[in-house]
Amino acid sequence: MTTSTIGEKAKPGDKNFGLTPEAFEQLVEQLRQGNYDFYEQVFLTQFNSCVDYVKFRCKTSHTEAYDATMDAMLTLCRKMKEGKVGYGNLRYLFTRMACQHYIQSARRQNIFEELEGVEKPDEPSDLQQEDIKMMWQAWEYLGKPCQRVLRSFYFDKATLKSIAEKEQRSEAALRKQKQRCLETLRGFFLQLFNA
């Protein structure tokens, strides 16, 4: 098997995403300089297989596995920039982080479902105030339909089924729209982050 250089595309299944130790160091340096192109190329090739792994391992829905994998991808990026992740079996680390994100999310949800009538407190976040401000700026760029779907799902905690019924649409079409909206929001956020 050949190992990739910084410009080659990673292959799903490779335990270090096709990166040599040198290519990994170059990738980290690019992240620190605000260049996310290669990071996205590498991790997006792993994204779907990680979603499938979380669905299988955690016995969860596609939507919840997708969200956990997205959270893991962003967390891993931040940790790499901070120098908290070293080279060696990155695929395992990525899938572990995604499963942990799912478990933490499910735990929080279960706790608050048991406490009827108690208002859910703000969740602790390791995001910097600057990042939160940029996320809200990115939110403003989204169209109203995307804002409505994401607000209903994430803030109001409505199920996709109930949102679809309310909007008289199929759940599958709404799921695709939600995924596209998340990707659009992420794209706006990265543009602001890299500016």
For each residue, the residues with C-beta under 8 A, 3 or more apart:
1: 14
2:
3: 18 19 20 23
4: 8 9 10 17 18 19 20 23
5: 8 20 23
6: 23 26 27 30 38
7: 38
8: 4 5 18
9: 4 18 41 42 45
10: 4 14 17 18 19 41 42 45 46
11: 14 17 18 45
12: 45 46 48 49
13: 49 91
14: 1 10 11 17 18 91
15: 89 90 91 92
16: 19 24 87 88 89 90 91
17: 4 10 11 14 42 43 45 46 90 91
18: 3 4 8 9 10 11 14 42
19: 3 4 10 16 23 24 27 42 87 90
20: 3 4 5 23 24
21: 24 25 87
22: 25 26
23: 3 4 5 6 19 20 26 27
24: 16 19 20 21 27 28 87 90
25: 21 22 28 29 87
26: 6 22 23 29 30
27: 6 19 23 24 30 31 38 39 42 80
28: 24 25 31 32 80 81 83
29: 25 26 32 33
30: 6 26 27 33 35 36 37 38 39
31: 27 28 34 35 36 39 77 80 81
32: 28 29 81
33: 29 30
34: 31 193 194
35: 30 31 38 194
36: 30 31 39 40 77 190 193 194
37: 30 40 41
38: 6 7 27 30 35 41 42
39: 27 30 31 36 42 43 77 80
40: 36 37 43 44
41: 9 10 37 38 44 45
42: 9 10 17 18 19 27 38 39 45 46
43: 17 39 40 46 47 73 76 77 94
44: 40 41 47
45: 9 10 11 12 17 41 42
46: 10 12 17 42 43 49 50 91 94
47: 43 44 50 51 69 73
48: 12 51 52
49: 12 13 46 52 53
50: 46 47 53 54 69 72 94 95 98
51: 47 48 54 55 62 65 66 69 98
52: 48 49 55 56 65
53: 49 50 56 57 95 98 99
54: 50 51 57 58 60 64 65 68 69 95 98 99 102
55: 51 52 58 59 60 61 62 65
56: 52 53 59
57: 53 54 95 99
58: 54 55 64 65 68 99 102 103 106
59: 55 56
60: 54 55 64 65 68 102 106
61: 55 64 65
62: 51 55 65 66 175
63: 66 67 160 175 178
64: 54 58 60 61 67 68 102 105 106
65: 51 52 54 55 58 60 61 62 68 69 98 102
66: 51 62 63 69 70 179
67: 63 64 70 71 101 102 105
68: 54 58 60 64 65 71 72 98 99 101 102 105
69: 47 50 51 54 65 66 72 73 98 101
70: 66 67 73 74 182 186
71: 67 68 74 75 98 101 105
72: 50 68 69 75 76 94 97 98 100 101
73: 43 47 69 70 76 77 94
74: 70 71 77 78
75: 71 72 78 79 97 101
76: 43 72 73 79 80 85 93 94 97
77: 31 36 39 43 73 74 80 81
78: 74 75 81 82
79: 75 76 82 84 85
80: 27 28 31 39 76 77 83 84 85
81: 28 31 32 77 78
82: 78 79
83: 28 80
84: 79 80
85: 76 79 80 90 93
86:
87: 16 19 21 24 25 90
88: 16
89: 15 16 92 93
90: 15 16 17 19 24 85 87 93 94
91: 13 14 15 16 17 46 94 95
92: 15 89 95 96
93: 76 85 89 90 96 97
94: 43 46 50 72 73 76 90 91 97 98
95: 50 53 54 57 91 92 98 99
96: 92 93 99 100
97: 72 75 76 93 94 100 101
98: 50 51 53 54 65 68 69 71 72 94 95 101 102
99: 53 54 57 58 68 95 96 102 103
100: 72 96 97 103 104
101: 67 68 69 71 72 75 97 98 104 105
102: 54 58 60 64 65 67 68 98 99 105 106
103: 58 99 100 106 107
104: 100 101 107 108
105: 64 67 68 71 101 102 108 109
106: 58 60 64 102 103 109 110
107: 103 104 110 111
108: 104 105 111 112 123
109: 105 106 112 113
110: 106 107 113 114
111: 107 108 114 115
112: 108 109 115 118 120
113: 109 110
114: 110 111
115: 111 112 118
116:
117:
118: 112 115
119:
120: 112
121:
122:
123: 108
124:
125: 132
126:
127: 131 132 135
128: 131 132
129: 132 133
130: 133 134
131: 127 128 134 135 193
132: 125 127 128 129 135 136
133: 129 130 136 137
134: 130 131 137 138 189 192 193
135: 127 131 132 138 139 189
136: 132 133 139 140
137: 133 134 140 141 188 192
138: 134 135 141 142 185 188 189 191 192
139: 135 136 142 147 185
140: 136 137
141: 137 138 188
142: 138 139 146 147 150 181 184 185 188
143: 146 147
144: 147 148
145: 148 149 177 181
146: 142 143 149 150 177 180 181 184 185
147: 139 142 143 144 150 151
148: 144 145 151 152
149: 145 146 152 153 163 174 177 178 181
150: 142 146 147 153 154 155 178 181 182 185
151: 147 148 154 155 156
152: 148 149 155 156 158 163
153: 149 150 156 157 158 160 163 178
154: 150 151 157
155: 150 151 152
156: 151 152 153
157: 153 154
158: 152 153 162 163
159: 162 163
160: 63 153 163 164 171 174 175 178
161: 164 165 171
162: 158 159 165 166
163: 149 152 153 158 159 160 166 167 174
164: 160 161 167 168 169 170 171 173 174
165: 161 162 168
166: 162 163
167: 163 164 174
168: 164 165
169: 164 173 174
170: 164 173 174
171: 160 161 164 174 175
172: 175 176
173: 164 169 170 176 177
174: 149 160 163 164 167 169 170 171 177 178
175: 62 63 160 171 172 178 179
176: 172 173 179 180
177: 145 146 149 173 174 180 181
178: 63 149 150 153 160 174 175 181 182
179: 66 175 176 182 183
180: 146 176 177 183 184
181: 142 145 146 149 150 177 178 184 185
182: 70 150 178 179 185 186
183: 179 180 186 187
184: 142 146 180 181 187 188
185: 138 139 142 146 150 181 182 188 189
186: 70 182 183 189 190
187: 183 184 190 191
188: 137 138 141 142 184 185 191 192
189: 134 135 138 185 186 192 193
190: 36 186 187 193 194
191: 138 187 188 194 195
192: 134 137 138 188 189 195
193: 34 36 131 134 189 190
194: 34 35 36 190 191
195: 191 192
